[in-house]
Amino acid sequence: MVAARETTLQELLEGSKQYQVPLYQRTYSWKTAQLERLWEDITQLAADRAEDPELTHFIGSVVLAPSPSNGPTGVQEFLVIDGQQRLTTLSILLCAIRDHRAKEDGAEHRERIDQQYLVNRWKPERQRLKLVPTQADRPAYQACLDSSPQAGGTDAIGAAYRHFSSKLAAADDPEDPEDIERIEDAVISGLALVSVTAQRGDNPHRIFESLNNTGLSLSQADLLRNYLFMRLPTRGEAVYQSLWLPLQQHLDRDQLELLFWLDLVQRDPRIKQSDTYAGQQRRLDRMRTEKEIEQEVARLCRLGQLLRTILEPFLEPDTAVRRRLARLHAWGTTTVYPVLLHLLDRRDRGSADSAQIATALLYLESYFVRRLLVGRATANINRVLLAIVTEMDAEQPVDQALHRYLSTGRKYYATDQELRAAIRSIPYYLNGRARQRSLVLSWLEETYASKEPVALSKLTIEHVLPQTPTDDWRQMLGEDLEAGEEFGQAHEALVHTLGNLTLTGYNAKLSNSSFSVKRPQLATSGVRMNQEIAEQERWSRPQIHARADALAERVIATWPAPAERAAENSGPAWGVIDQALAALPAGSWTTYGDLAALIGSHAVAVGQRLATTVTPNAHRVLQSDGKVSPNFAWVDPSRTEDPKVLLKAEGLLFDLQERAQPEKRFATDQLALLLGAEIPDRMPEIPSVQNP
């Protein structure tokens, strides 16, 4: 026998309790994708609870069994049979929230969160932790719990702590003093779980085995199909044969679930895909007759045909619409599907024509491309896209309404002015998804309308000035250095920018060749962009900047600008630096120049920012030679530690000249990897920062 009840993390953790992860459980293994999904759910829930404090979001179950070691100390001890990954993740998140709030708002938050949710303060040492992970995970978890210098290492638990620390740094708006408090409230009180507790004497390992040997569960699509036909007692067979079966033959189970979610999100962009069945059931419960249910099935089937066109654009009969759908499909952002379904539905119902739909799709494509080019590819993108249908003006023609919506507010639809500045300085190669970067270069090449088209899909992105420069390249770039400028700074500032990138089919072994070797290859490649590069006598900063300017004008001519408004994205993306430093592992370091190249700024500006603004792990930013800057000072006047002593405590070694270990440095591309960049053709190794 088991007892099951719905609960919250607050109820689960408050009081004298301990949750022990048995040895037969696997070690902590959540990756970035799972952490990101949880974070998105929490931030959305936090925003929704600001309007309706009673809202919750279901995140699964935990299966518990009373621990055989329960004693007379007053601590209820449980073995975590299932759900340990979720419970461990939420405890790590609470550590990150605690540390962030303690730095920003005072030490009382540390004491409060510790005592309520993380430790049993007055209990024996064996029972001090509310959560006891598997033995292999305990040192890393203990470091996070104690906020020791080793917290946030390169193990899975350290990576989760750094991920959440980085996200909290990005989410903390100085103009909103309650934003992190809302996130904490969403975690503690808004996440709903089902707690399933076995009876004393049950065999925990047998329970674990039975849970993990269960067959495939019904999907939300299966549940919704069963519900619909339960509501059709006399018409079920006919409706199944005429409507549902053709739909089911064209869309698989996952695509059907996607359809039902897309239908819901047209009305409420806050609906999560995991809540699809519950949301549809609530809506359908209001329908009273079989005729209403049958009409609903017919409507869903019509939308299913439109979704099939979105997933397989070659089915679209209109040439212009087909081209734009194919490009957006290649872009790979599934959160654009709700607005695509809405646009095709508008045309299907006669309130828009194909020309308007093609123009609206071009605005969407332009929005994606311009955001990528100014380094804002992912900033708030999902929320913007999901809200389009409900927030754009329904009275305007659909293309104009979409354009106006994307052009207003803080949506990072880059203006022409912003594009011209960003394309010169932003490290394009480190932004967005690798596939998307290649697509933009391919689409730019198509604008040349070459008489002899090249198979662009077989080409890869090439750095003309290579990522690992030879002596020839050092000499060429060195001729253009400014007074006091180091080669490394100039190289980092140029190498990943759009002006230095092209598409080629070169053998990787030739990628570091001198420009004199690359020129004839570029001239004969058949790619017009490459032929333009080959017309240059040398390739250094002046040529890279000139090409960046020319490409900027081509972008402006190809992808429409937002409607007239003031520029919103001017200035460095300091939030990106905060995220990168929050994610920087203990025992590692980076430089002012590396951070500057990450956001297309200058090392001096980064130094000024760190000297005047409280920033996570600012002490891990060193000079290019690995030394602590002689001008380093804590922004917080209460901090008096020697930064080098703190770095040593974190595991970083220094040589006799007081230079940090060079192999522990995170260069610009490695910082970008910390933030989730995709760099497929050169994946730099993340430095190992394990303590000696």
C-alpha positions as CSV (number, residue, x, y, z in Angstrom):
1,M,0.0,0.0,0.0
2,V,1.2,3.5,-0.7
3,A,-0.1,7.0,0.2
4,A,-0.1,9.7,-2.5
5,R,-0.9,13.4,-2.1
6,E,-0.2,16.6,-3.9
7,T,2.4,18.8,-2.2
8,T,4.8,21.7,-2.7
9,L,8.5,21.9,-2.3
10,Q,7.9,24.1,0.8
11,E,5.8,21.4,2.4
12,L,8.2,18.7,1.4
13,L,11.3,20.4,2.9
14,E,10.0,22.4,5.9
15,G,10.3,20.8,9.3
16,S,12.8,18.2,10.6
17,K,13.1,15.9,7.6
18,Q,15.8,14.2,5.6
19,Y,15.7,12.7,2.2
20,Q,18.4,10.1,1.5
21,V,19.3,9.0,-2.1
22,P,20.1,5.3,-1.9
23,L,23.3,3.9,-3.3
24,Y,21.6,2.0,-6.1
25,Q,20.4,5.3,-7.6
26,R,22.5,6.8,-10.4
27,T,24.5,9.9,-9.7
28,Y,23.2,13.3,-10.5
29,S,22.9,13.6,-14.3
30,W,20.7,16.5,-15.4
31,K,22.1,18.4,-18.4
32,T,21.7,21.9,-19.7
33,A,18.5,21.1,-21.7
34,Q,16.7,19.8,-18.6
35,L,18.0,22.7,-16.4
36,E,16.9,25.2,-19.0
37,R,13.4,23.7,-19.4
38,L,12.9,23.8,-15.6
39,W,14.2,27.4,-15.5
40,E,11.8,28.5,-18.2
41,D,8.9,26.9,-16.4
42,I,9.8,28.6,-13.2
43,T,10.3,32.1,-14.6
44,Q,7.0,31.8,-16.5
45,L,5.3,30.6,-13.4
46,A,6.8,33.5,-11.4
47,A,5.4,36.0,-13.9
48,D,2.0,34.3,-13.9
49,R,1.7,34.2,-10.1
50,A,2.3,37.9,-10.0
51,E,-1.2,38.2,-11.5
52,D,-2.7,35.0,-9.8
53,P,-0.9,33.9,-6.7
54,E,-2.8,30.6,-6.6
55,L,-1.4,29.3,-9.9
56,T,0.8,26.2,-9.7
57,H,2.8,24.1,-12.2
58,F,3.0,20.4,-11.9
59,I,6.6,19.0,-12.3
60,G,6.1,15.3,-11.5
61,S,6.3,13.0,-8.5
62,V,8.6,11.8,-5.9
63,V,8.4,8.3,-4.5
64,L,9.5,7.9,-0.9
65,A,9.9,5.1,1.6
66,P,10.5,5.4,5.3
67,S,14.2,5.0,6.1
68,P,15.2,1.9,8.2
69,S,17.5,4.2,10.1
70,N,14.7,6.4,11.5
71,G,15.6,7.0,15.1
72,P,14.3,9.0,18.2
73,T,15.9,12.3,17.2
74,G,12.7,13.8,15.7
75,V,13.9,13.9,12.1
76,Q,11.6,12.0,9.7
77,E,14.0,10.1,7.3
78,F,13.0,8.9,3.9
79,L,14.7,7.1,1.1
80,V,14.1,8.7,-2.3
81,I,13.0,5.9,-4.6
82,D,12.1,8.0,-7.6
83,G,12.5,11.7,-8.3
84,Q,15.9,12.2,-6.9
85,Q,17.2,14.1,-9.9
86,R,14.3,16.6,-9.6
87,L,14.7,17.0,-5.8
88,T,18.5,17.5,-6.1
89,T,18.1,20.0,-8.9
90,L,15.6,22.1,-6.8
91,S,17.9,22.0,-3.8
92,I,20.8,23.2,-5.9
93,L,18.5,26.0,-7.3
94,L,17.7,27.0,-3.7
95,C,21.4,27.3,-2.9
96,A,21.9,29.5,-6.0
97,I,18.9,31.7,-5.0
98,R,20.1,31.9,-1.4
99,D,23.6,33.0,-2.5
100,H,22.3,35.5,-5.0
101,R,19.9,37.1,-2.6
102,A,22.5,37.1,0.2
103,K,24.9,39.1,-2.1
104,E,22.2,41.5,-3.3
105,D,19.9,41.9,-0.3
106,G,21.7,40.8,2.8
107,A,22.9,37.8,4.8
108,E,19.5,37.2,6.4
109,H,18.4,35.4,3.2
110,R,21.2,32.8,3.7
111,E,20.1,32.0,7.2
112,R,16.4,31.9,6.3
113,I,16.7,29.6,3.3
114,D,19.2,27.4,5.0
115,Q,17.1,26.8,8.1
116,Q,13.8,26.4,6.2
117,Y,14.7,24.3,3.2
118,L,18.3,23.0,3.2
119,V,19.5,22.0,6.7
120,N,18.2,20.7,10.0
121,R,20.2,23.2,12.0
122,W,19.9,21.8,15.5
123,K,20.1,18.1,14.7
124,P,23.1,15.8,14.8
125,E,25.6,16.0,12.0
126,R,24.4,12.8,10.4
127,Q,20.9,14.4,10.1
128,R,22.0,18.0,9.3
129,L,21.3,17.9,5.6
130,K,17.6,17.8,4.5
131,L,18.8,16.2,1.2
132,V,21.6,13.6,1.2
133,P,22.7,12.8,-2.4
134,T,24.4,9.7,-3.5
135,Q,27.9,9.3,-2.0
136,A,29.7,10.3,-5.2
137,D,27.7,13.6,-5.4
138,R,28.0,14.6,-1.7
139,P,31.3,16.6,-1.9
140,A,30.1,18.8,-4.8
141,Y,26.6,19.2,-3.2
142,Q,28.2,20.0,0.2
143,A,30.3,22.7,-1.5
144,C,27.2,24.4,-2.9
145,L,25.4,24.0,0.4
146,D,28.3,25.6,2.4
147,S,29.1,28.3,-0.3
148,S,32.7,27.2,-0.1
149,P,35.3,28.4,-2.7
150,Q,34.9,25.0,-4.5
151,A,31.2,25.6,-5.2
152,G,30.4,25.5,-8.9
153,G,33.0,23.0,-10.2
154,T,32.9,21.2,-13.5
155,D,31.0,18.2,-12.2
156,A,27.3,17.9,-12.9
157,I,26.2,19.4,-9.6
158,G,28.6,22.3,-10.0
159,A,27.4,22.9,-13.5
160,A,23.8,23.1,-12.3
161,Y,24.7,25.5,-9.6
162,R,26.6,27.7,-12.1
163,H,23.7,27.5,-14.6
164,F,21.2,28.7,-12.1
165,S,23.6,31.4,-10.8
166,S,24.0,32.7,-14.3
167,K,20.3,32.7,-15.0
168,L,19.6,34.6,-11.7
169,A,22.2,37.2,-12.7
170,A,20.5,37.7,-16.0
171,A,17.0,37.8,-14.5
172,D,17.8,40.3,-11.8
173,D,16.5,43.6,-13.0
174,P,17.8,46.5,-10.9
175,E,14.6,48.4,-11.6
176,D,12.5,45.5,-10.2
177,P,13.4,44.8,-6.5
178,E,11.0,41.9,-6.3
179,D,11.9,39.8,-9.4
180,I,14.1,37.3,-7.6
181,E,11.7,37.1,-4.7
182,R,9.0,36.1,-7.1
183,I,11.2,33.4,-8.6
184,E,11.9,32.0,-5.1
185,D,8.2,32.0,-4.3
186,A,7.5,30.2,-7.6
187,V,10.0,27.5,-6.6
188,I,8.9,27.1,-3.0
189,S,5.2,27.5,-3.3
190,G,4.3,27.3,-7.0
191,L,5.8,24.0,-8.1
192,A,3.4,21.2,-7.5
193,L,4.5,17.6,-6.9
194,V,2.8,14.3,-6.0
195,S,4.5,12.7,-3.1
196,V,4.0,8.9,-3.0
197,T,5.1,7.3,0.2
198,A,5.4,3.5,0.6
199,Q,4.5,1.8,3.9
200,R,7.2,0.9,6.4
201,G,8.5,-2.6,5.7
202,D,8.1,-2.4,1.9
203,N,11.2,-3.3,0.0
204,P,12.6,0.0,-1.4
205,H,14.7,-1.6,-4.1
206,R,11.8,-3.7,-5.4
207,I,9.7,-0.6,-5.6
208,F,12.5,1.1,-7.6
209,E,12.8,-1.9,-9.9
210,S,9.0,-2.0,-10.6
211,L,8.9,1.7,-11.3
212,N,11.7,1.5,-13.8
213,N,10.3,-1.6,-15.5
214,T,6.9,-0.1,-16.3
215,G,6.0,0.1,-20.0
216,L,5.3,3.2,-22.1
217,S,2.7,5.4,-20.5
218,L,-0.1,7.0,-22.5
219,S,0.9,10.3,-24.1
220,Q,-1.2,13.5,-23.8
221,A,-2.4,12.9,-27.3
222,D,-3.6,9.4,-26.4
223,L,-5.4,10.7,-23.4
224,L,-7.1,13.5,-25.3
225,R,-8.2,11.1,-28.1
226,N,-9.7,8.8,-25.5
227,Y,-11.4,11.7,-23.8
228,L,-12.9,13.0,-27.1
229,F,-14.3,9.6,-28.1
230,M,-15.7,9.0,-24.6
231,R,-17.7,12.1,-25.3
232,L,-19.0,10.7,-28.6
233,P,-21.1,7.6,-27.5
234,T,-23.2,7.4,-30.7
235,R,-21.1,9.3,-33.2
236,G,-17.7,7.9,-32.2
237,E,-17.2,5.3,-35.0
238,A,-18.2,7.7,-37.8
239,V,-16.1,10.6,-36.5
240,Y,-13.1,8.3,-36.1
241,Q,-13.3,7.0,-39.6
242,S,-14.0,10.3,-41.4
243,L,-11.9,12.7,-39.3
244,W,-9.6,11.3,-36.7
245,L,-8.1,8.4,-38.7
246,P,-6.9,10.7,-41.6
247,L,-5.4,13.1,-39.0
248,Q,-3.7,10.3,-37.2
249,Q,-2.2,9.0,-40.5
250,H,-0.7,12.4,-41.3
251,L,0.6,13.3,-37.8
252,D,2.5,11.0,-35.4
253,R,1.8,11.0,-31.7
254,D,4.3,13.8,-30.8
255,Q,3.0,15.9,-33.7
256,L,-0.6,15.4,-32.5
257,E,0.4,16.6,-29.0
258,L,2.1,19.6,-30.6
259,L,-1.1,20.4,-32.5
260,F,-3.2,20.3,-29.3
261,W,-0.7,22.6,-27.5
262,L,-0.6,25.0,-30.5
263,D,-4.3,25.2,-30.4
264,L,-4.3,26.1,-26.7
265,V,-1.5,28.7,-26.9
266,Q,-3.4,30.6,-29.5
267,R,-5.6,31.7,-26.6
268,D,-3.2,31.7,-23.7
269,P,0.6,31.9,-24.4
270,R,1.3,30.8,-20.8
271,I,0.2,27.3,-21.4
272,K,3.0,24.8,-21.1
273,Q,3.2,21.8,-23.5
274,S,3.3,19.5,-20.4
275,D,-0.2,20.9,-19.5
276,T,-1.8,20.3,-22.8
277,Y,-4.2,17.5,-21.8
278,A,-5.4,19.3,-18.7
279,G,-5.9,22.5,-20.6
280,Q,-7.8,20.9,-23.5
281,Q,-9.9,18.9,-21.1
282,R,-10.9,22.1,-19.2
283,R,-11.9,23.7,-22.5
284,L,-13.8,20.7,-23.8
285,D,-15.7,20.2,-20.4
286,R,-17.7,23.3,-21.3
287,M,-19.1,21.6,-24.4
288,R,-22.4,19.8,-23.7
289,T,-23.5,18.0,-26.8
290,E,-22.0,15.4,-29.2
291,K,-22.5,17.9,-32.0
292,E,-20.2,20.4,-30.3
293,I,-17.5,17.7,-29.8
294,E,-17.8,16.5,-33.4
295,Q,-17.3,20.1,-34.6
296,E,-14.3,20.4,-32.3
297,V,-12.7,17.3,-33.8
298,A,-13.4,18.7,-37.3
299,R,-11.7,22.0,-36.4
300,L,-8.7,20.2,-35.0
301,C,-8.4,18.1,-38.1
302,R,-8.4,21.3,-40.3
303,L,-5.7,22.8,-38.1
304,G,-3.8,19.5,-38.4
305,Q,-3.6,19.9,-42.1
306,L,-2.2,23.4,-41.6
307,L,0.4,22.0,-39.1
308,R,1.4,19.4,-41.6
309,T,2.2,22.2,-44.1
310,I,4.3,23.9,-41.5
311,L,6.2,20.7,-40.8
312,E,6.5,19.9,-44.5
313,P,6.6,23.2,-46.4
314,F,6.8,21.5,-49.9
315,L,3.0,20.9,-49.5
316,E,2.3,24.7,-49.7
317,P,1.0,25.6,-53.1
318,D,1.9,29.3,-53.1
319,T,5.5,29.8,-54.2
320,A,6.3,32.9,-52.0
321,V,4.7,31.4,-48.9
322,R,6.4,28.0,-49.5
323,R,9.8,29.7,-49.7
324,R,9.3,31.6,-46.5
325,L,7.9,28.6,-44.7
326,A,10.9,26.5,-45.8
327,R,13.3,29.0,-44.5
328,L,11.6,29.3,-41.1
329,H,11.4,25.5,-40.9
330,A,15.2,25.4,-41.6
331,W,15.7,28.0,-38.8
332,G,14.5,25.4,-36.3
333,T,12.7,27.5,-33.8
334,T,9.6,25.6,-32.8
335,T,8.1,28.4,-30.7
336,V,7.3,30.2,-34.0
337,Y,4.8,27.4,-34.8
338,P,1.9,29.1,-33.0
339,V,2.1,32.3,-35.1
340,L,2.6,30.2,-38.3
341,L,-0.5,28.2,-37.5
342,H,-2.4,31.4,-36.8
343,L,-1.3,33.0,-40.1
344,L,-2.2,29.9,-42.2
345,D,-5.5,29.7,-40.3
346,R,-6.3,33.4,-41.1
347,R,-5.7,32.6,-44.8
348,D,-7.8,29.4,-44.6
349,R,-10.7,31.3,-43.1
350,G,-10.4,34.1,-45.7
351,S,-9.2,37.0,-43.5
352,A,-5.8,37.2,-45.2
353,D,-4.4,36.4,-48.6
354,S,-1.1,34.6,-49.6
355,A,0.7,37.9,-50.4
356,Q,0.0,39.2,-46.9
357,I,1.1,35.8,-45.4
358,A,4.4,35.8,-47.4
359,T,5.1,39.4,-46.2
360,A,4.4,38.5,-42.6
361,L,6.7,35.5,-42.8
362,L,9.4,37.7,-44.3
363,Y,9.1,40.0,-41.2
364,L,9.5,37.0,-39.0
365,E,12.6,35.9,-40.9
366,S,14.0,39.4,-40.7
367,Y,13.3,39.5,-37.0
368,F,15.3,36.3,-36.4
369,V,18.2,37.3,-38.6
370,R,18.6,40.8,-37.2
371,R,18.5,39.5,-33.6
372,L,21.2,37.0,-34.4
373,L,23.4,39.6,-36.0
374,V,23.3,41.9,-33.0
375,G,23.9,39.1,-30.5
376,R,20.4,38.8,-29.1
377,A,19.4,35.5,-30.8
378,T,17.8,34.0,-27.7
379,A,17.0,37.0,-25.4
380,N,13.3,36.6,-24.3
381,I,12.6,35.0,-27.7
382,N,10.1,32.3,-26.6
383,R,7.9,34.7,-24.7
384,V,7.8,37.2,-27.6
385,L,6.9,34.5,-30.1
386,L,4.2,32.8,-28.0
387,A,2.5,36.2,-27.3
388,I,2.3,37.4,-30.9
389,V,-1.1,35.9,-31.6
390,T,-2.9,37.2,-28.5
391,E,-1.1,40.6,-28.4
392,M,-0.9,41.9,-32.0
393,D,-3.7,44.1,-33.4
394,A,-6.4,42.0,-34.8
395,E,-8.0,44.9,-36.6
396,Q,-5.0,45.6,-38.9
397,P,-4.0,43.6,-42.0
398,V,-2.1,40.6,-40.6
399,D,1.3,41.5,-42.1
400,Q,1.2,45.1,-40.8
401,A,0.0,43.9,-37.4
402,L,2.8,41.4,-37.0
403,H,5.4,44.0,-38.1
404,R,4.1,46.6,-35.7
405,Y,4.0,44.1,-32.8
406,L,7.6,43.0,-33.4
407,S,8.8,46.6,-33.7
408,T,7.4,47.8,-30.3
409,G,8.8,47.2,-26.8
410,R,12.0,45.5,-25.8
411,K,12.0,42.7,-28.5
412,Y,15.5,43.3,-29.9
413,Y,14.3,43.7,-33.5
414,A,17.5,45.5,-34.6
415,T,17.4,48.8,-36.5
416,D,19.7,49.6,-39.4
417,Q,21.8,51.7,-37.1
418,E,22.2,48.9,-34.6
419,L,23.1,46.4,-37.4
420,R,25.8,48.5,-38.8
421,A,27.5,48.9,-35.4
422,A,27.0,45.3,-34.3
423,I,28.2,43.5,-37.5
424,R,31.6,45.2,-37.0
425,S,32.1,44.1,-33.4
426,I,29.8,41.3,-32.3
427,P,31.4,37.8,-32.3
428,Y,28.8,36.4,-34.8
429,Y,30.4,32.9,-34.8
430,L,29.7,32.5,-31.1
431,N,26.0,33.6,-31.2
432,G,22.9,31.5,-31.7
433,R,22.8,28.0,-33.2
434,A,25.5,26.8,-35.6
435,R,22.8,25.9,-38.2
436,Q,21.3,29.4,-38.0
437,R,24.7,31.1,-38.5
438,S,25.3,29.0,-41.6
439,L,21.8,29.7,-43.0
440,V,22.3,33.5,-42.8
441,L,25.6,33.3,-44.7
442,S,23.9,31.0,-47.3
443,W,21.0,33.4,-47.7
444,L,23.4,36.3,-48.1
445,E,25.2,34.4,-50.8
446,E,21.9,33.8,-52.6
447,T,21.4,37.6,-52.8
448,Y,24.3,37.7,-55.3
449,A,22.1,35.7,-57.7
450,S,25.1,33.9,-59.2
451,K,24.7,32.5,-62.7
452,E,26.4,29.2,-61.5
453,P,24.8,28.4,-58.1
454,V,26.9,26.5,-55.6
455,A,25.6,23.7,-53.4
456,L,25.7,25.8,-50.3
457,S,24.4,23.1,-48.0
458,K,27.7,21.3,-48.4
459,L,29.8,24.3,-47.3
460,T,30.9,25.2,-43.8
461,I,31.8,28.4,-42.1
462,E,35.4,29.4,-42.6
463,H,37.4,32.0,-40.6
464,V,39.6,33.9,-43.2
465,L,41.8,35.2,-40.4
466,P,42.1,31.8,-38.6
467,Q,41.3,31.0,-35.0
468,T,44.8,29.8,-34.5
469,P,47.0,32.3,-36.3
470,T,50.4,31.5,-37.8
471,D,53.4,33.8,-37.8
472,D,52.3,35.1,-41.3
473,W,49.0,36.1,-39.9
474,R,50.6,37.7,-36.8
475,Q,52.8,39.8,-38.9
476,M,49.9,40.9,-41.2
477,L,47.5,41.8,-38.3
478,G,50.4,43.3,-36.3
479,E,50.9,46.0,-39.0
480,D,47.5,47.4,-38.0
481,L,47.7,47.4,-34.3
482,E,47.0,50.6,-32.5
483,A,49.3,52.1,-29.9
484,G,49.4,49.9,-26.8
485,E,47.2,47.2,-28.4
486,E,48.2,43.6,-28.0
487,F,47.9,41.1,-30.8
488,G,45.7,38.8,-28.8
489,Q,43.2,41.6,-28.1
490,A,43.0,42.6,-31.8
491,H,42.7,38.9,-32.9
492,E,39.9,38.2,-30.4
493,A,38.0,41.4,-31.4
494,L,38.1,40.4,-35.1
495,V,38.3,36.7,-35.6
496,H,34.6,35.7,-34.9
497,T,33.0,38.8,-36.5
498,L,30.8,38.4,-39.6
499,G,33.3,40.4,-41.7
500,N,35.9,37.6,-41.2
501,L,33.6,34.7,-41.9
502,T,32.5,33.0,-45.2
503,L,31.4,29.6,-46.6
504,T,33.9,27.2,-48.1
505,G,34.5,23.5,-48.7
506,Y,38.1,23.7,-47.6
507,N,39.9,20.8,-46.1
508,A,40.3,21.6,-42.4
509,K,44.1,21.2,-42.6
510,L,44.3,24.3,-44.8
511,S,42.2,26.6,-42.5
512,N,45.3,28.1,-40.9
513,S,47.1,28.8,-44.2
514,S,48.4,32.2,-45.0
515,F,46.2,34.7,-47.0
516,S,48.4,34.2,-50.0
517,V,47.5,30.5,-50.0
518,K,43.8,31.1,-49.3
519,R,43.3,33.8,-52.0
520,P,43.4,31.4,-55.0
521,Q,41.1,29.0,-53.3
522,L,38.6,31.7,-52.5
523,A,38.8,33.1,-56.0
524,T,37.9,29.7,-57.6
525,S,35.4,28.5,-55.1
526,G,32.3,29.7,-57.0
527,V,31.0,31.5,-54.0
528,R,30.6,35.2,-54.8
529,M,31.4,36.3,-51.2
530,N,34.7,34.5,-51.5
531,Q,35.6,36.0,-54.8
532,E,35.1,39.5,-53.2
533,I,37.5,38.5,-50.4
534,A,40.0,37.2,-53.0
535,E,40.1,40.6,-54.7
536,Q,41.9,42.0,-51.6
537,E,45.7,42.2,-51.5
538,R,45.9,41.5,-47.7
539,W,43.4,40.6,-45.0
540,S,43.6,42.5,-41.7
541,R,41.5,44.9,-39.7
542,P,40.8,47.5,-42.4
543,Q,39.6,44.8,-44.9
544,I,37.6,42.9,-42.3
545,H,35.8,46.1,-41.2
546,A,35.2,47.2,-44.8
547,R,33.6,43.8,-45.6
548,A,31.5,44.0,-42.4
549,D,30.2,47.3,-43.6
550,A,29.4,46.0,-47.0
551,L,27.6,42.9,-45.6
552,A,25.6,45.2,-43.3
553,E,24.2,47.1,-46.3
554,R,23.4,43.8,-48.0
555,V,21.5,42.7,-44.8
556,I,19.6,45.9,-44.7
557,A,18.6,45.6,-48.3
558,T,17.5,42.0,-47.8
559,W,15.7,41.9,-44.5
560,P,13.2,44.7,-43.6
561,A,13.9,46.9,-40.7
562,P,11.4,47.4,-37.8
563,A,8.9,50.1,-37.9
564,E,10.4,53.5,-37.0
565,R,11.3,53.8,-33.3
566,A,14.2,54.8,-31.2
567,A,17.2,52.4,-31.0
568,E,16.9,50.1,-28.0
569,N,20.0,47.9,-28.1
570,S,22.8,50.4,-28.1
571,G,25.5,49.9,-25.6
572,P,27.3,46.7,-24.5
573,A,25.4,43.7,-23.3
574,W,26.5,43.8,-19.7
575,G,24.0,41.1,-18.8
576,V,25.9,38.6,-21.0
577,I,29.1,39.3,-19.0
578,D,27.2,38.9,-15.7
579,Q,25.9,35.5,-17.0
580,A,29.3,34.4,-18.2
581,L,31.0,35.3,-14.9
582,A,28.3,33.6,-12.9
583,A,28.8,30.4,-14.9
584,L,32.7,30.6,-14.6
585,P,33.8,27.5,-12.6
586,A,35.7,27.9,-9.4
587,G,39.4,27.5,-10.0
588,S,39.4,29.2,-13.4
589,W,39.9,32.7,-14.7
590,T,39.3,34.9,-17.8
591,T,40.5,38.3,-19.0
592,Y,39.1,41.7,-19.6
593,G,39.8,41.3,-23.3
594,D,38.1,37.9,-23.5
595,L,34.9,39.4,-21.9
596,A,35.1,42.4,-24.2
597,A,35.3,40.2,-27.3
598,L,32.3,38.2,-26.1
599,I,30.0,41.2,-26.3
600,G,31.8,43.3,-29.0
601,S,33.1,45.9,-26.5
602,H,36.6,47.0,-25.4
603,A,38.7,45.8,-22.5
604,V,38.9,49.2,-20.9
605,A,35.1,49.5,-20.9
606,V,34.8,46.1,-19.3
607,G,37.3,47.1,-16.6
608,Q,35.4,50.3,-15.9
609,R,32.2,48.3,-15.6
610,L,33.7,45.8,-13.2
611,A,35.2,48.6,-11.1
612,T,31.8,50.3,-10.6
613,T,29.2,47.6,-10.6
614,V,28.8,44.5,-8.4
615,T,29.3,41.6,-10.8
616,P,29.5,37.9,-10.0
617,N,33.0,36.5,-9.6
618,A,34.7,39.7,-10.7
619,H,37.9,38.6,-8.9
620,R,38.2,35.9,-11.6
621,V,38.9,38.5,-14.3
622,L,42.6,39.0,-14.6
623,Q,45.0,40.8,-17.0
624,S,46.0,39.1,-20.2
625,D,49.3,37.9,-18.5
626,G,47.3,36.1,-15.8
627,K,48.1,38.6,-13.1
628,V,45.6,40.3,-10.8
629,S,45.1,43.9,-12.0
630,P,46.9,46.4,-9.7
631,N,43.8,48.5,-9.9
632,F,41.5,45.8,-8.7
633,A,39.1,46.8,-5.9
634,W,35.9,45.3,-4.6
635,V,32.9,47.4,-5.4
636,D,31.3,46.2,-2.1
637,P,33.3,48.2,0.5
638,S,32.7,45.5,3.1
639,R,34.8,43.0,1.1
640,T,38.5,43.2,2.0
641,E,39.8,39.8,0.9
642,D,43.0,39.6,-1.2
643,P,41.6,38.4,-4.6
644,K,44.7,36.2,-5.2
645,V,44.2,34.5,-1.8
646,L,40.6,33.8,-2.7
647,L,41.5,32.5,-6.2
648,K,44.0,30.1,-4.5
649,A,41.3,28.9,-2.1
650,E,39.2,28.1,-5.2
651,G,41.9,25.9,-6.5
652,L,43.8,28.2,-8.9
653,L,47.7,28.0,-8.9
654,F,50.1,30.9,-9.5
655,D,53.7,30.8,-10.6
656,L,56.6,32.7,-9.1
657,Q,55.8,35.7,-11.3
658,E,52.3,35.7,-9.8
659,R,50.7,34.6,-13.1
660,A,47.7,32.3,-13.0
661,Q,47.8,28.9,-14.7
662,P,47.3,29.5,-18.4
663,E,45.5,26.2,-18.9
664,K,42.7,27.4,-16.5
665,R,41.9,30.4,-18.6
666,F,38.5,30.6,-20.3
667,A,39.0,32.4,-23.6
668,T,36.1,34.1,-25.5
669,D,35.0,30.9,-27.3
670,Q,35.1,28.9,-24.0
671,L,33.0,31.6,-22.3
672,A,30.5,31.4,-25.1
673,L,30.3,27.6,-24.6
674,L,29.4,28.2,-21.0
675,L,26.5,30.3,-22.2
676,G,25.3,27.5,-24.5
677,A,26.9,28.6,-27.8
678,E,27.1,25.9,-30.6
679,I,30.6,25.8,-32.1
680,P,30.6,22.5,-34.0
681,D,33.7,22.8,-36.2
682,R,36.0,23.8,-33.4
683,M,35.0,22.9,-29.9
684,P,37.6,24.2,-27.5
685,E,38.2,22.1,-24.5
686,I,36.8,23.4,-21.3
687,P,39.6,23.8,-18.8
688,S,39.7,21.3,-16.0
689,V,39.4,23.1,-12.7
690,Q,39.6,20.2,-10.3
691,N,41.5,21.1,-7.2
692,P,45.1,19.9,-7.1
